Amino acid sequence: METGGGDADDETGWNCSVHPSVFFLLGTLVMTTCATGMLCAAIMTDHWEEVTWDRRALQTMSNTSLDIQWLFDGVAKVSTNNEHAFLVPIHGGIWTLCFSLTEKEIHLLGKIGFPEQSCVNYLSGGLDGMKVCEPKADWQRRMQNLSISCALVCLIILGSAALVGAFGVCQHQISAVLVTGVMYLLAASFALFTLTIIHFKRVQSRPSRFDLATDANGWYRMDADCTVDGVVSPLGSRGYLLSAHLLGARVFSTSWSLDLGWGGVILCVMTSVLWILLSKIMRFNPISSMIN
């Protein structure tokens, strides 16, 4: 039986050939999904930074004026003048800080006054009515609020870009496809601002000026409704004393959410380029002709 060379039709007469631009469109959609998912996951998770306690430094302090008792691995109770507070490891996101403890550990600590809830929310002001009294410089507080604003704007742009992109592809609107590319570039820019702020938020681990009043020996008088990163007062207490040297024993480190965010920024930039190129391709090869 003789067959025609180069004929792409099968026995039913259906054209099985696919325009190469269709693969570019599919690749753009896959890249868009990955970039959006990665960046949204980075913003919504709470592992941007971790705060632990230097046990050796705390042991040195316990030989002087502080009575430090280790309850679990990484969890201690510090006492002074019949007042005490808990030192706990934490991990934080853009607007939250959570205790790095299991539910069982939180339940056991709850028997001696530890709060049962596990996260502090910067947006609501604290934990069970507690206010965040972390001694930071004014510029650090402003940068914290700015990072939250940039993250929220980034989420809004990503959601809007998904809608505009879907409209552009389904309705063959070249201008909408081009706008989608620009929006993903804007989302990457705001995410970059957020990542940079979070990365340098802890540059000054020991600020030169604190908003909390100290006595001559460098002790802070903390109210009962105050919580500091890694330091939690027991429920029902009337307040506690906090040493300025104690805060110097905290160890700040970045975690996997920050790496996920950097990956999301890179993918968003690549996605932006693909959408812009897709608009150029659609100008000469409409999607309808690609598929047909």
PyMOL commands that set and color helices and strands:
alter all, ss='L'
color gray80, all
select helices_A, chain A and resi 20-44+55-62+103-110+138-170+174-200+244-247+256-284+287-291
alter helices_A, ss='H'
color red, helices_A
select strands_A, chain A and resi 49-53+67-72+75-80+83-87+90-92+96-99+119-121+131-132+219-222+226-227+231-232+240-243+250-254
alter strands_A, ss='S'
color yellow, strands_A
deselect
rebuild
show_as cartoon
